[in-house]
Amino acid sequence: MRLDQRLIAEMIQPGTRVLDIGSGDGALLDHLSRFRGCDARGIEIDMREVSRSVAHGLPVVHGDADHDLAHYPDSAFDYVVLQRTLQAVERPREVLRQMLRIGRHAIVSFPNFGHWQLRLMMLFSGRMPMTAVWHTPWYETPNIHPCTIRDFLALCQEEGYCVQQWMAVDEDGERAPWRRSIRLANLFGEQALFLLGRKEDCQPK
């Protein structure tokens, strides 16, 4: 599995119900089912990936986050996962709302557009950056809503979501020295992961 998928798996309690949006080849679903005893299922927009997952016995359906989450009932899952897909959906705010309607928790991972390399590339070249994480030319990229870690936190605050856990990592999995500083994480983290709860989870008991 990719680094962010391994970290996501560690956030999920064993034996829980999980919906993975943008499940890709099903690597995370397979891990959660086999090693953590989860009732894990997926939704994927790429029909080739759906076919490959189903051929391996994984419960994956064809669909997309922008249009199909509304068909799921309230609180159908314990965790709803959106892995490296937030920047590619048409309506990120609505997708997050739906995730926390159908799930008790939402786990979101995304590449951080605030990383220092991207800032320098844009400053000195005046062009959209190309890196190992942002590797598709601007005219072909599916990423229509790139955001920074601070952008995402601002959206969570506007919506009242409870940030229960967060981390920023580079592609090698290093987190220090900025694991406790949002400003430094926004500058040095190549990708971010957030575990969110509903508004009432932030309310004092």
Solvent accessible surface area in square Angstrom, and as a share of the most:
residue,aa,sasa,rsa
1,M,81,0.36
2,R,95,0.35
3,L,27,0.13
4,D,0,0.00
5,Q,8,0.04
6,R,117,0.43
7,L,10,0.05
8,I,0,0.00
9,A,3,0.03
10,E,120,0.54
11,M,12,0.05
12,I,0,0.00
13,Q,108,0.48
14,P,80,0.51
15,G,58,0.56
16,T,22,0.13
17,R,96,0.35
18,V,0,0.00
19,L,1,0.00
20,D,0,0.00
21,I,3,0.02
22,G,21,0.21
23,S,1,0.01
24,G,22,0.21
25,D,68,0.35
26,G,1,0.01
27,A,32,0.24
28,L,0,0.00
29,L,0,0.00
30,D,44,0.23
31,H,49,0.22
32,L,0,0.00
33,S,46,0.29
34,R,162,0.59
35,F,131,0.55
36,R,64,0.23
37,G,55,0.53
38,C,10,0.06
39,D,70,0.36
40,A,4,0.03
41,R,98,0.36
42,G,2,0.02
43,I,3,0.02
44,E,13,0.06
45,I,115,0.58
46,D,44,0.23
47,M,107,0.48
48,R,192,0.70
49,E,39,0.18
50,V,6,0.04
51,S,60,0.39
52,R,122,0.44
53,S,1,0.00
54,V,80,0.46
55,A,86,0.67
56,H,137,0.61
57,G,66,0.63
58,L,20,0.10
59,P,63,0.39
60,V,9,0.05
61,V,82,0.47
62,H,104,0.46
63,G,8,0.07
64,D,34,0.17
65,A,9,0.07
66,D,17,0.09
67,H,109,0.49
68,D,40,0.21
69,L,1,0.01
70,A,65,0.50
71,H,148,0.66
72,Y,49,0.18
73,P,89,0.56
74,D,96,0.50
75,S,48,0.31
76,A,25,0.19
77,F,14,0.06
78,D,16,0.08
79,Y,13,0.05
80,V,0,0.00
81,V,0,0.00
82,L,0,0.00
83,Q,7,0.03
84,R,66,0.24
85,T,29,0.17
86,L,5,0.03
87,Q,11,0.05
88,A,35,0.27
89,V,6,0.04
90,E,99,0.44
91,R,116,0.42
92,P,27,0.17
93,R,98,0.36
94,E,49,0.22
95,V,2,0.01
96,L,0,0.00
97,R,110,0.40
98,Q,32,0.14
99,M,0,0.00
100,L,10,0.05
101,R,72,0.26
102,I,0,0.00
103,G,0,0.00
104,R,114,0.42
105,H,27,0.12
106,A,0,0.00
107,I,0,0.00
108,V,0,0.00
109,S,0,0.00
110,F,1,0.00
111,P,7,0.04
112,N,0,0.00
113,F,40,0.17
114,G,3,0.03
115,H,13,0.06
116,W,98,0.34
117,Q,66,0.29
118,L,4,0.02
119,R,112,0.41
120,L,77,0.38
121,M,69,0.31
122,M,79,0.35
123,L,128,0.64
124,F,160,0.67
125,S,68,0.44
126,G,64,0.61
127,R,177,0.65
128,M,94,0.42
129,P,10,0.06
130,M,97,0.43
131,T,27,0.16
132,A,87,0.68
133,V,24,0.14
134,W,23,0.08
135,H,122,0.54
136,T,42,0.24
137,P,37,0.23
138,W,169,0.59
139,Y,143,0.54
140,E,117,0.53
141,T,37,0.21
142,P,85,0.54
143,N,32,0.16
144,I,93,0.47
145,H,76,0.34
146,P,52,0.33
147,C,23,0.14
148,T,27,0.16
149,I,0,0.00
150,R,111,0.40
151,D,75,0.39
152,F,3,0.01
153,L,28,0.14
154,A,44,0.34
155,L,30,0.15
156,C,1,0.01
157,Q,140,0.62
158,E,119,0.53
159,E,18,0.08
160,G,31,0.30
161,Y,21,0.08
162,C,20,0.12
163,V,50,0.29
164,Q,75,0.34
165,Q,74,0.33
166,W,59,0.21
167,M,17,0.07
168,A,1,0.01
169,V,0,0.00
170,D,31,0.16
171,E,74,0.33
172,D,125,0.65
173,G,23,0.23
174,E,103,0.46
175,R,71,0.26
176,A,71,0.55
177,P,114,0.72
178,W,15,0.05
179,R,125,0.46
180,R,213,0.78
181,S,37,0.24
182,I,48,0.24
183,R,164,0.60
184,L,75,0.37
185,A,0,0.00
186,N,9,0.05
187,L,54,0.27
188,F,76,0.32
189,G,0,0.00
190,E,32,0.14
191,Q,1,0.00
192,A,0,0.00
193,L,0,0.00
194,F,0,0.00
195,L,20,0.10
196,L,0,0.00
197,G,0,0.00
198,R,54,0.20
199,K,110,0.47
200,E,96,0.43
201,D,58,0.30
202,C,65,0.39
203,Q,108,0.48
204,P,124,0.78
205,K,221,0.94
